[in-house]
Amino acid sequence: MDTLVICIDRDNDLGEKAKVITPVIGRGANIAAAVSLATVDPEDSDTNTIFGGIRILDELRSLGVDAEIVAFAGDKNVGTISDKKIADQLDEFLASQDVKSAIFVSDGAEDESLIPLVQSRIKVDSVQRIVVMQSENLESTYYMIKNFLKDPKLLQPFFVPIGLALIIYALAMATNNPELAIIGTLLIVGTYMILRAYSLNDKLILSWAALKKSFHSHQLSFVTTITAILLFIVGTISGAISVWNLTSGEISYYGLALVLSLFIKQSVLWYSGSAFVYLLGKIFDNIYAKKEYQNLIVEILFVLSGTLLLWSASSYILAATAPETNYTFEVAYFIYSVILAVIIGLVGIYFSVQNKENETVEEKEIPKTPKETEKKTEKTIIVKGKEDDDKPVKIKVGIRKQ
């Protein structure tokens, strides 16, 4: 047989509706099966698939090609079960017939997902899609939507922000604060979109995995990480309360620069403490594990330098532009703070450069192990055995060279 026309009914409408046993082999048997299915369900697209296959069969035979048509059906539980049934039927048919190639006939993307399965067993020369003109792309669209609703990777980015928005809105309405519904919804959904855009959600997942690992490994970094998170939350709340107490919600009256400076002044020390505690835990874990920790000390110096700059700048802005806050901070103090922050930063840079140079020197001066410096060669010597044994004996002699 030169060509086999394969019609696929992945969800087994032939068996479930028309009670037809598959595979259906031959032109007459397929016409009868298609008529039976069309009688039971005139709207089923598998009927068109079979008639389309018959048309292709007739064209091939008119050209003198030795061709045959076979319809395979799967199972109503579309997926692994149905695909395995189709694969078993195809294997059984090909075992009894010598087929050179095939033409795959389908009614949409759902059946065409089996093309790799067929190609792994027989050469496929062509793929023909039979679509009713009045419902073009209808089944393909349905199949795409159905797969979309099954794939968690596609569902999460689409439904999570909608779900968060609905939950926040419901909570706001339940607490009789409808004015917070829109604000909270925009805040949470906007934050989620930023996390997705910069792949920060993946980093959060990795951080969570590292935290669980530190817990199971009984590392100090587990405790310090939890402490750092709490300090960060407390700092954020402290800054927000300070802003609210000053502005009473009228942020536009005071200006964004003033509000931001107040928030930074009240929260930056908490944030600095959070980072310091986290890095301190990592240092202790690295010392215990006998790993390098000098880079973490450099990071602590940079945190101190940045904290000093932010705190002094925000204090000076508040003292100069908001007398009602009762903050006093002279220009000289601000200059001294900047100079001290720069010195701390330079010390951190110095230690960082020194650490890199030491690592480079250590890599160059690491002596090779005796196994790496010694080269071993082998010679094979063939000697005769004793008088009662004339068989030659091979002896391998190892020679080490340094």
C-alpha positions as CSV (number, residue, x, y, z in Angstrom):
1,M,0.0,0.0,0.0
2,D,1.4,3.4,-1.1
3,T,-0.7,5.8,1.0
4,L,-3.0,5.5,4.0
5,V,-5.6,8.2,4.6
6,I,-5.9,8.5,8.4
7,C,-9.0,10.1,10.0
8,I,-8.8,10.8,13.7
9,D,-11.7,11.0,16.1
10,R,-9.9,11.8,19.3
11,D,-12.9,12.0,21.6
12,N,-14.5,8.8,20.2
13,D,-17.8,10.3,18.9
14,L,-18.1,7.4,16.6
15,G,-18.2,4.9,19.5
16,E,-20.1,7.1,22.0
17,K,-22.8,8.4,19.7
18,A,-23.0,6.0,16.7
19,K,-21.8,2.9,18.5
20,V,-19.2,2.2,15.7
21,I,-16.3,0.0,16.6
22,T,-12.9,1.4,15.4
23,P,-10.7,1.2,13.5
24,V,-13.0,1.6,10.5
25,I,-11.2,0.3,7.5
26,G,-12.2,0.8,3.9
27,R,-14.2,3.3,1.8
28,G,-17.6,1.6,2.3
29,A,-17.2,1.0,6.0
30,N,-16.2,4.7,6.6
31,I,-19.2,6.0,4.5
32,A,-21.5,3.8,6.7
33,A,-19.8,5.1,9.9
34,A,-20.1,8.7,8.8
35,V,-23.8,8.3,7.9
36,S,-24.5,6.7,11.2
37,L,-22.8,9.5,13.1
38,A,-24.5,12.2,11.0
39,T,-27.9,10.6,11.7
40,V,-27.3,10.7,15.4
41,D,-25.6,14.1,15.6
42,P,-25.7,16.1,12.3
43,E,-23.6,18.9,13.9
44,D,-20.6,16.7,14.8
45,S,-17.6,17.8,12.8
46,D,-16.1,14.2,12.7
47,T,-18.6,13.4,10.0
48,N,-17.0,16.0,7.8
49,T,-13.6,14.6,8.6
50,I,-14.5,11.2,7.3
51,F,-16.2,12.5,4.2
52,G,-13.2,14.7,3.6
53,G,-10.9,11.6,3.9
54,I,-13.1,9.7,1.4
55,R,-12.8,12.6,-1.1
56,I,-9.0,12.5,-0.7
57,L,-9.0,8.7,-1.1
58,D,-11.0,9.0,-4.4
59,E,-8.6,11.6,-5.7
60,L,-5.6,9.4,-5.0
61,R,-7.2,6.4,-6.6
62,S,-8.1,8.4,-9.6
63,L,-4.4,9.1,-10.0
64,G,-3.5,5.4,-9.8
65,V,-2.2,5.5,-6.2
66,D,-2.7,2.4,-4.1
67,A,-4.5,4.0,-1.2
68,E,-6.8,3.1,1.6
69,I,-8.7,5.0,4.3
70,V,-8.9,4.2,8.1
71,A,-10.7,6.0,10.9
72,F,-9.2,5.7,14.4
73,A,-11.0,6.8,17.5
74,G,-9.8,7.4,21.0
75,D,-11.8,7.9,24.2
76,K,-14.3,10.4,25.6
77,N,-11.6,11.3,28.3
78,V,-9.5,13.2,25.9
79,G,-5.8,13.0,26.9
80,T,-3.5,10.2,27.7
81,I,-6.2,7.5,27.7
82,S,-7.6,8.5,24.3
83,D,-4.1,9.0,22.7
84,K,-3.0,5.6,23.9
85,K,-6.0,3.9,22.4
86,I,-5.4,5.6,19.0
87,A,-1.7,4.6,19.2
88,D,-2.5,1.0,19.9
89,Q,-5.0,0.8,17.0
90,L,-2.5,2.4,14.7
91,D,0.3,0.0,15.8
92,E,-2.0,-3.0,15.2
93,F,-3.0,-1.8,11.8
94,L,0.6,-1.0,10.6
95,A,1.8,-4.4,11.9
96,S,-0.6,-6.2,9.5
97,Q,-0.1,-3.8,6.5
98,D,2.9,-2.6,4.6
99,V,2.3,1.2,4.3
100,K,4.8,3.6,2.8
101,S,3.2,7.0,3.9
102,A,0.1,8.6,5.2
103,I,-2.2,11.6,4.8
104,F,-3.5,13.0,8.1
105,V,-7.1,14.3,8.0
106,S,-8.5,16.3,10.9
107,D,-11.3,18.7,11.8
108,G,-9.2,21.1,13.9
109,A,-6.3,21.7,16.3
110,E,-7.4,19.1,18.9
111,D,-7.0,16.2,16.5
112,E,-3.8,17.7,14.9
113,S,-2.1,17.5,18.3
114,L,-1.7,13.8,17.5
115,I,0.4,14.4,14.4
116,P,3.7,13.7,16.3
117,L,2.2,10.5,17.5
118,V,1.4,9.4,13.9
119,Q,4.7,10.7,12.6
120,S,6.7,8.6,15.0
121,R,5.2,5.5,13.4
122,I,4.8,6.3,9.8
123,K,5.9,9.0,7.3
124,V,3.2,11.8,7.0
125,D,3.1,13.4,3.5
126,S,0.3,15.9,4.1
127,V,-2.0,17.2,6.8
128,Q,-5.5,18.1,5.6
129,R,-7.9,20.1,7.8
130,I,-11.6,19.7,7.1
131,V,-13.6,22.7,8.4
132,V,-17.2,23.6,7.8
133,M,-17.3,27.0,6.1
134,Q,-20.0,28.4,8.4
135,S,-17.9,27.6,11.5
136,E,-14.4,28.2,10.4
137,N,-11.8,28.1,13.2
138,L,-14.6,27.4,15.7
139,E,-13.2,24.1,16.9
140,S,-9.6,25.3,16.9
141,T,-10.7,28.3,19.0
142,Y,-12.6,26.0,21.4
143,Y,-9.6,23.7,21.7
144,M,-7.2,26.7,22.5
145,I,-9.6,28.0,25.1
146,K,-10.0,24.6,26.7
147,N,-6.2,24.1,26.9
148,F,-5.8,27.7,28.2
149,L,-8.2,26.8,31.1
150,K,-6.1,23.7,31.9
151,D,-2.6,25.2,31.8
152,P,-1.6,26.7,35.2
153,K,1.2,28.6,33.6
154,L,-1.3,30.5,31.5
155,L,-4.0,30.7,34.1
156,Q,-1.9,32.3,36.9
157,P,-0.8,35.5,35.1
158,F,-4.4,36.1,33.9
159,F,-6.6,35.1,36.8
160,V,-4.4,35.9,39.8
161,P,-4.7,39.7,39.5
162,I,-8.4,39.5,38.8
163,G,-8.8,37.3,41.8
164,L,-6.8,39.7,44.0
165,A,-8.9,42.6,42.8
166,L,-12.1,40.8,43.6
167,I,-11.0,39.8,47.1
168,I,-9.8,43.3,48.0
169,Y,-13.0,44.8,46.7
170,A,-15.1,42.3,48.6
171,L,-13.2,43.0,51.8
172,A,-13.5,46.7,51.4
173,M,-17.2,46.5,50.9
174,A,-17.6,44.1,53.8
175,T,-15.9,46.6,56.1
176,N,-18.0,49.5,54.8
177,N,-15.0,51.2,53.3
178,P,-15.9,51.4,49.6
179,E,-13.5,54.3,49.1
180,L,-10.6,51.9,49.8
181,A,-11.8,49.3,47.3
182,I,-10.4,51.1,44.2
183,I,-7.2,52.2,45.9
184,G,-6.5,48.8,47.3
185,T,-7.3,47.1,44.0
186,L,-5.0,49.3,42.0
187,L,-2.2,49.0,44.5
188,I,-2.3,45.2,44.7
189,V,-2.8,44.6,41.0
190,G,-0.2,47.2,40.1
191,T,2.3,45.6,42.5
192,Y,1.6,42.2,41.0
193,M,2.1,43.4,37.4
194,I,5.5,45.0,38.4
195,L,6.5,41.7,40.0
196,R,5.6,39.8,36.9
197,A,7.2,42.3,34.5
198,Y,10.6,42.2,36.2
199,S,10.4,38.4,37.0
200,L,10.5,39.3,40.7
201,N,8.0,36.6,41.5
202,D,10.6,34.0,40.4
203,K,13.1,35.6,42.8
204,L,10.6,35.4,45.6
205,I,10.1,31.8,44.8
206,L,13.8,31.1,45.0
207,S,14.1,33.1,48.2
208,W,11.3,31.1,49.7
209,A,13.1,27.9,48.7
210,A,16.4,29.2,50.2
211,L,14.5,30.0,53.5
212,K,13.0,26.5,53.7
213,K,16.5,25.0,53.0
214,S,18.0,27.1,55.8
215,F,15.2,25.9,58.2
216,H,15.8,22.2,57.4
217,S,19.6,22.7,57.6
218,H,19.3,24.5,61.0
219,Q,21.1,27.6,59.9
220,L,21.1,30.9,61.7
221,S,20.1,32.7,58.5
222,F,16.6,31.3,58.9
223,V,16.1,33.2,62.2
224,T,17.8,36.4,60.9
225,T,15.8,36.3,57.6
226,I,12.5,36.2,59.5
227,T,13.8,39.0,61.8
228,A,14.8,41.0,58.8
229,I,11.3,40.6,57.2
230,L,9.6,41.8,60.4
231,L,12.0,44.8,60.7
232,F,11.2,45.7,57.1
233,I,7.4,45.5,57.8
234,V,7.8,47.5,61.0
235,G,9.8,50.2,59.2
236,T,7.2,50.5,56.4
237,I,4.4,50.8,58.9
238,S,6.4,53.4,61.0
239,G,7.0,55.5,57.9
240,A,3.4,55.3,56.8
241,I,2.1,56.3,60.2
242,S,4.4,59.3,60.4
243,V,3.2,60.5,57.0
244,W,-0.4,60.0,57.9
245,N,0.0,61.9,61.2
246,L,1.6,64.8,59.4
247,T,-0.7,65.0,56.4
248,S,-3.9,63.5,57.7
249,G,-4.4,62.1,54.2
250,E,-3.8,65.5,52.4
251,I,-0.5,64.5,50.7
252,S,-0.9,66.9,47.8
253,Y,-1.0,69.9,50.2
254,Y,2.5,69.1,51.6
255,G,4.1,68.0,48.4
256,L,5.6,64.7,47.3
257,A,9.2,65.6,48.2
258,L,8.3,66.4,51.8
259,V,6.2,63.3,52.3
260,L,8.8,61.1,50.7
261,S,11.5,62.6,52.9
262,L,9.5,62.0,56.0
263,F,8.8,58.4,55.1
264,I,12.5,57.8,54.4
265,K,13.7,59.4,57.6
266,Q,11.3,57.2,59.7
267,S,11.8,54.0,57.9
268,V,15.4,53.9,56.6
269,L,16.9,53.0,59.9
270,W,14.5,50.0,60.2
271,Y,15.4,49.0,56.6
272,S,19.1,49.3,57.4
273,G,18.7,47.1,60.5
274,S,16.8,44.6,58.4
275,A,19.6,44.3,55.9
276,F,22.2,44.3,58.7
277,V,20.5,41.4,60.5
278,Y,20.1,39.4,57.3
279,L,23.7,39.8,56.2
280,L,24.9,39.0,59.8
281,G,23.1,35.7,59.7
282,K,24.7,34.9,56.3
283,I,28.1,35.7,57.6
284,F,27.8,33.4,60.6
285,D,26.5,30.6,58.4
286,N,29.5,31.0,56.0
287,I,31.9,31.1,58.9
288,Y,30.4,27.9,60.2
289,A,30.5,26.3,56.8
290,K,34.1,27.5,56.2
291,K,33.1,29.6,53.2
292,E,34.1,33.1,52.1
293,Y,32.3,35.9,53.9
294,Q,34.4,39.0,53.2
295,N,32.0,40.1,50.4
296,L,29.2,40.1,52.9
297,I,31.2,42.5,55.1
298,V,31.6,44.8,52.2
299,E,27.9,44.7,51.6
300,I,27.3,45.7,55.2
301,L,29.6,48.7,54.7
302,F,27.7,49.8,51.6
303,V,24.4,49.5,53.5
304,L,25.7,51.7,56.3
305,S,27.0,54.2,53.8
306,G,23.7,54.4,51.9
307,T,21.7,54.5,55.1
308,L,23.7,57.5,56.3
309,L,23.2,59.4,53.1
310,L,19.5,58.8,52.9
311,W,18.9,59.6,56.6
312,S,21.0,62.8,56.5
313,A,19.4,64.0,53.3
314,S,15.9,63.4,54.4
315,S,16.6,65.0,57.8
316,Y,18.0,68.1,56.1
317,I,15.0,68.4,53.7
318,L,12.5,68.2,56.6
319,A,14.4,70.7,58.7
320,A,14.6,73.2,55.8
321,T,11.1,72.9,54.3
322,A,8.8,71.7,57.1
323,P,9.3,73.7,60.4
324,E,6.0,72.2,61.7
325,T,7.8,68.8,62.1
326,N,10.2,70.3,64.6
327,Y,13.2,68.6,63.0
328,T,16.5,70.5,63.3
329,F,19.5,69.5,61.1
330,E,22.2,72.0,60.2
331,V,24.0,72.1,56.9
332,A,27.3,71.2,58.6
333,Y,25.8,67.9,59.9
334,F,24.6,67.1,56.5
335,I,28.1,67.7,55.0
336,Y,29.8,65.6,57.7
337,S,27.3,62.8,57.1
338,V,28.1,62.8,53.4
339,I,31.8,62.8,54.0
340,L,31.5,59.9,56.5
341,A,29.3,58.0,54.1
342,V,31.8,58.4,51.2
343,I,34.7,57.2,53.5
344,I,32.7,54.1,54.5
345,G,32.0,53.4,50.9
346,L,35.6,53.8,49.9
347,V,36.6,51.4,52.7
348,G,34.1,48.9,51.3
349,I,35.5,49.3,47.8
350,Y,39.1,48.8,49.2
351,F,38.2,45.6,51.0
352,S,36.3,44.4,47.9
353,V,39.3,45.0,45.6
354,Q,41.7,43.3,48.1
355,N,39.4,40.3,48.4
356,K,39.4,39.9,44.6
357,E,43.2,40.1,44.4
358,N,43.6,37.6,47.2
359,E,41.3,35.2,45.4
360,T,43.3,35.6,42.2
361,V,46.6,34.9,43.9
362,E,45.2,31.9,45.7
363,E,44.0,30.4,42.4
364,K,47.5,30.9,40.9
365,E,49.4,29.5,43.9
366,I,47.2,26.4,44.6
367,P,49.7,23.5,44.3
368,K,48.7,20.5,42.3
369,T,48.1,17.3,44.1
370,P,50.5,14.4,43.7
371,K,48.0,12.7,41.5
372,E,47.9,15.7,39.2
373,T,51.7,16.1,39.1
374,E,52.5,12.4,38.5
375,K,52.0,10.9,35.1
376,K,51.6,7.2,35.0
377,T,52.4,5.1,32.0
378,E,52.1,1.4,31.6
379,K,54.1,-1.1,29.6
380,T,53.0,-4.6,28.8
381,I,55.7,-7.3,28.9
382,I,55.0,-10.8,27.5
383,V,56.9,-13.6,29.2
384,K,56.7,-17.4,28.9
385,G,55.3,-19.4,31.7
386,K,56.8,-22.4,33.3
387,E,57.7,-25.6,31.5
388,D,54.3,-27.1,32.2
389,D,52.5,-24.1,30.9
390,D,53.7,-22.7,27.6
391,K,51.0,-20.0,27.4
392,P,52.4,-16.5,27.3
393,V,51.6,-14.3,30.3
394,K,51.0,-10.6,30.0
395,I,52.3,-8.4,32.8
396,K,51.5,-4.7,33.1
397,V,54.2,-2.6,34.6
398,G,53.4,0.9,35.8
399,I,56.0,3.6,35.7
400,R,55.4,6.9,37.5
401,K,57.1,10.1,36.3
402,Q,57.1,13.3,38.2
